[in-house]
Amino acid sequence: MSKGNGISKDLDRRIDALAARSSLMRGQIIEDALAHGRSLAWQEKWIEGVEAGLADADRGDFVSEDEIAIVLSKYEP
């Protein structure tokens, strides 16, 4: 346990790392997990996806209109 809050050192470290990456406060991350069922692992995976998308955008790597049309056509009746 660490910081006298009853949270294991590993979880504490992960919460701190996620807070730094997402610009959220620790309390927001914990509340999201408890109130909305978004586990720490889910939140970490989500921020990884956001960071990957931003990196793609920075490189100018966007989806073409044809690629979008292919995906959308899968869901048309």
C-alpha positions in Angstrom: 0.0 0.0 0.0 1.1 3.5 -0.6 0.3 7.1 0.3 -1.8 5.9 3.2 -4.8 5.5 0.9 -5.2 1.7 0.9 -4.3 1.5 -2.8 -1.5 -0.9 -3.8 1.7 0.6 -5.0 1.1 -0.8 -8.5 -2.4 0.7 -8.8 -1.1 4.0 -7.3 1.7 4.1 -9.9 -0.8 3.3 -12.8 -3.2 6.0 -11.6 -0.5 8.6 -11.5 0.8 7.6 -14.9 -2.7 7.7 -16.4 -3.3 11.1 -14.8 -0.1 12.5 -16.3 -1.0 11.1 -19.8 -4.6 12.3 -19.8 -4.4 15.6 -17.9 -7.1 14.2 -15.5 -6.9 14.3 -11.8 -6.4 11.1 -9.8 -9.9 11.5 -8.3 -11.5 11.7 -11.8 -9.8 8.5 -12.9 -10.9 6.7 -9.7 -14.4 8.1 -10.0 -14.6 7.0 -13.6 -13.7 3.5 -12.6 -16.1 3.3 -9.7 -19.1 5.3 -11.0 -19.0 4.3 -14.6 -17.4 0.8 -14.6 -14.4 2.0 -16.6 -11.6 -0.1 -15.2 -8.1 1.2 -15.0 -7.1 -1.2 -17.7 -9.9 0.1 -19.9 -8.9 3.7 -19.3 -5.2 2.8 -20.1 -6.2 1.1 -23.3 -8.5 4.0 -24.3 -5.7 6.6 -23.8 -3.3 4.4 -25.8 -5.8 4.5 -28.7 -6.2 8.3 -28.4 -2.4 8.7 -28.4 -2.1 6.4 -31.4 -4.7 8.4 -33.3 -3.0 11.7 -32.5 0.3 10.3 -33.7 -1.3 9.2 -37.0 -2.8 12.6 -37.4 0.5 14.3 -36.7 2.0 12.2 -39.5 -0.9 13.1 -41.8 -2.0 9.5 -41.9 -5.8 9.7 -42.4 -8.4 7.3 -43.6 -9.4 7.8 -47.3 -13.0 8.4 -48.3 -13.0 5.0 -50.1 -11.9 3.3 -46.9 -14.7 5.0 -45.0 -17.3 4.0 -47.6 -16.2 0.4 -47.3 -16.7 0.3 -43.6 -20.0 2.2 -43.8 -21.3 -0.2 -46.5 -21.0 -3.0 -44.0 -23.7 -1.5 -41.8 -26.2 -0.3 -44.5 -29.4 -2.3 -44.8 
